[in-house]
């Protein structure tokens, strides 16, 4: 995938060496702190290898001045509904604490929506933990609609 420039920002496919920075961002909030572990844990690298090898998954980073400052995962889902339309699922959107409040999250989501549109997706969807009320306002402001109720079943 080629790099895309937005002002001084680069969006690119994550590389293996980005994994510790990505995991650190995943852990840098009250919910993530409870579920993430050592950024060098081999299970993160195994998951990265699987994502990296899958043409229907993209682990994206936002890089500024050589530093990873944001991340998100885009997964392209095939389905029979909507005449067999493909959907883009956005997951694990995180912005580094040092970069929050500068519009990076908006640029990331707009980039992801443009990428999904260019790929021919009929819809972009995401989930957000119900306790993340700031995130809900953020997504509402970007035109997303809280149209569904999501359910999860945690497996041991």
C-alpha positions in Angstrom: 0.0 0.0 0.0 1.4 3.4 -0.8 1.6 6.1 1.8 -0.9 8.9 1.8 0.0 12.4 3.1 -2.4 14.7 4.9 -0.4 17.9 5.8 2.6 16.5 7.7 0.8 13.3 8.6 1.4 9.9 6.9 -1.1 7.1 7.0 0.5 3.7 6.2 0.2 0.0 6.8 1.7 -0.9 10.2 5.0 -2.7 10.3 6.2 -5.4 12.8 8.3 -2.8 14.6 5.2 -0.6 15.2 3.5 -3.3 17.3 4.8 -2.1 20.7 3.7 1.5 20.0 0.3 0.3 18.9 -0.2 -1.9 22.0 0.9 1.0 24.2 -1.9 3.1 22.6 -4.4 0.3 23.1 -3.5 0.2 26.8 -3.6 3.9 27.3 -7.1 4.3 28.6 -9.1 2.9 31.5 -10.7 0.1 29.5 -7.5 -0.9 27.6 -5.4 -0.8 30.8 -7.5 -3.7 32.1 -7.1 -5.9 29.1 -3.7 -5.3 27.5 -0.4 -6.7 28.5 3.3 -6.4 27.8 3.7 -4.7 24.4 6.5 -7.2 23.6 4.3 -10.3 24.3 4.7 -12.8 21.4 0.9 -13.1 21.1 0.7 -9.5 19.8 3.3 -10.3 17.1 1.4 -13.5 16.1 -1.8 -11.5 15.8 0.1 -8.8 13.8 1.4 -11.5 11.4 -2.1 -12.9 10.8 -3.5 -9.4 10.2 -0.6 -8.5 7.9 -1.1 -11.6 5.8 -4.9 -11.2 5.4 -5.9 -9.1 2.3 -9.2 -8.3 4.1 -7.5 -6.8 7.1 -5.4 -3.6 7.3 -3.6 -2.4 10.5 -3.0 1.3 9.8 -0.9 3.7 11.7 -0.7 7.5 11.5 2.8 8.7 11.6 4.1 12.2 12.3 7.8 13.0 12.2 8.7 9.3 12.2 6.6 8.6 15.3 3.5 6.5 15.4 0.7 8.7 16.8 -2.4 6.9 15.9 -3.7 3.5 14.9 -6.8 1.7 13.6 -7.7 -1.6 12.1 -9.9 -1.9 8.9 -11.5 -5.2 8.2 -13.4 -5.8 5.0 -16.5 -8.0 5.5 -18.2 -9.9 2.7 -21.9 -10.6 3.0 -24.9 -11.5 1.0 -27.1 -8.7 2.3 -27.3 -5.4 0.3 -26.8 -7.3 -2.9 -23.5 -8.9 -1.7 -22.0 -5.6 -0.6 -18.8 -5.4 1.2 -18.6 -3.5 4.5 -15.6 -1.9 6.2 -15.4 -2.5 10.0 -13.3 0.0 11.8 -11.8 -1.2 15.1 -9.3 -0.2 17.7 -9.1 3.5 16.9 -6.5 5.1 19.1 -4.6 8.4 19.2 -1.5 8.9 21.3 -2.1 10.9 24.4 0.5 13.5 23.2 -1.5 14.1 20.1 -5.1 14.2 21.3 -7.2 17.3 20.7 -5.5 18.2 17.4 -8.0 16.7 15.0 -6.0 13.6 14.3 -8.9 11.2 15.1 -11.1 13.0 12.6 -8.4 12.8 9.9 -8.0 9.1 10.6 -11.7 8.3 10.3 -12.1 10.5 7.2 -9.2 8.7 5.6 -10.7 5.3 6.5 -14.1 6.2 5.1 -12.4 7.4 1.9 -10.4 4.2 1.6 -13.6 2.1 2.1 -15.4 4.1 -0.5 -12.5 3.7 -3.0 -12.6 0.0 -2.4 -16.3 -0.1 -3.2 -17.7 -0.7 0.2 -21.3 0.0 0.7 -21.0 0.8 4.4 -18.6 1.7 7.1 -19.4 0.4 10.6 -17.8 0.4 14.0 -18.6 -0.3 17.6 -17.7 1.7 20.7 -18.0 0.6 24.3 -21.1 2.2 25.8 -19.0 3.9 28.5 -17.1 5.9 25.9 -19.5 8.8 25.7 -16.9 11.2 24.3 -16.2 8.8 21.4 -20.0 8.5 20.7 -20.2 12.3 20.3 -17.1 12.2 18.1 -18.6 9.6 15.8 -22.0 11.3 15.8 -20.2 14.5 14.6 -18.6 12.5 11.7 -22.0 11.5 10.5 -22.2 8.0 12.0 -25.6 6.9 13.3 -26.0 4.7 16.4 -28.5 2.5 14.5 -27.9 -0.9 16.0 -27.5 -2.4 19.4 -24.3 -4.5 19.7 -23.9 -7.7 21.8 -20.7 -9.5 22.8 -20.1 -12.8 24.5 -16.7 -13.1 26.2 -15.2 -16.5 25.8 -12.7 -17.9 28.3 
